[in-house]
Amino acid sequence: MKTTIDIAEPLLKQVRQLAAERNTTIRAIVETALRDALAKQERRRRRFRLDTHTFKGNGLQAGLSWDDWSVVRSMAYEGRGG
């Protein structure tokens, strides 16, 4: 599909130079840049998921919740100046 976009002349000059150095086309440079930008955006959208691991135990102490990190953090640093 063809489309028209306006690119600032200094940027276009840099893209032409890069395409020549890589022996490729401006189209390939622009498509790669757009794919990279979209992939980066998608990674940002993905919700962070913390893998939970326990060692010699059964998870959090009774009364604690993974959603209440302020309490978990204060207990983890208790007596350590945190």
C-alpha positions as CSV (number, residue, x, y, z in Angstrom):
1,M,0.0,0.0,0.0
2,K,1.3,3.4,-0.8
3,T,0.9,6.5,1.4
4,T,2.5,9.9,1.6
5,I,4.1,11.3,4.7
6,D,5.9,14.6,5.3
7,I,9.4,14.2,6.8
8,A,11.6,17.1,7.8
9,E,14.3,17.7,5.3
10,P,17.2,17.2,7.7
11,L,15.7,13.8,8.9
12,L,15.1,12.7,5.4
13,K,18.7,13.5,4.5
14,Q,19.9,11.3,7.4
15,V,17.6,8.5,6.4
16,R,18.9,8.6,2.8
17,Q,22.4,8.5,4.1
18,L,21.7,5.6,6.4
19,A,19.9,3.7,3.6
20,A,22.9,4.2,1.3
21,E,25.3,3.0,4.0
22,R,23.2,-0.1,4.6
23,N,22.6,-0.7,0.9
24,T,18.9,-0.7,1.4
25,T,15.9,1.5,0.7
26,I,14.3,4.4,2.6
27,R,11.1,2.3,2.7
28,A,13.0,-0.5,4.5
29,I,14.5,1.9,7.1
30,V,11.1,3.5,7.8
31,E,9.3,0.1,8.0
32,T,11.9,-1.2,10.4
33,A,11.7,1.9,12.6
34,L,7.9,1.7,12.7
35,R,7.9,-2.0,13.6
36,D,10.4,-1.3,16.4
37,A,8.4,1.6,17.7
38,L,5.2,-0.5,17.7
39,A,6.9,-3.4,19.4
40,K,8.3,-1.1,22.1
41,Q,4.9,0.3,22.7
42,E,3.4,-3.2,23.0
43,R,6.0,-4.1,25.6
44,R,5.1,-1.1,27.6
45,R,1.4,-2.0,27.5
46,R,2.0,-5.5,28.8
47,R,1.2,-5.6,32.5
48,F,4.2,-6.5,34.7
49,R,3.7,-9.9,36.4
50,L,5.9,-10.8,39.3
51,D,6.8,-14.4,39.5
52,T,6.3,-15.5,43.1
53,H,8.7,-17.9,44.7
54,T,8.9,-19.2,48.2
55,F,11.8,-20.8,50.0
56,K,11.1,-23.2,52.8
57,G,7.7,-21.8,53.4
58,N,4.2,-21.5,52.1
59,G,4.1,-18.0,50.7
60,L,3.2,-14.8,52.5
61,Q,2.5,-14.8,56.2
62,A,-1.1,-14.9,57.2
63,G,-2.8,-11.5,56.9
64,L,-0.4,-10.2,54.1
65,S,-1.4,-9.6,50.5
66,W,0.6,-9.3,47.3
67,D,-1.4,-6.2,46.6
68,D,-0.1,-4.4,49.8
69,W,3.6,-3.9,49.1
70,S,4.0,-1.1,51.6
71,V,3.4,-3.6,54.5
72,V,5.5,-6.4,52.8
73,R,8.4,-3.9,52.2
74,S,8.3,-2.5,55.7
75,M,8.5,-6.0,57.2
76,A,11.3,-7.0,54.8
77,Y,13.4,-4.1,55.9
78,E,12.4,-4.2,59.6
79,G,15.4,-3.6,61.8
80,R,17.6,-2.8,58.8
81,G,17.3,0.9,58.6
82,G,14.8,0.8,55.6
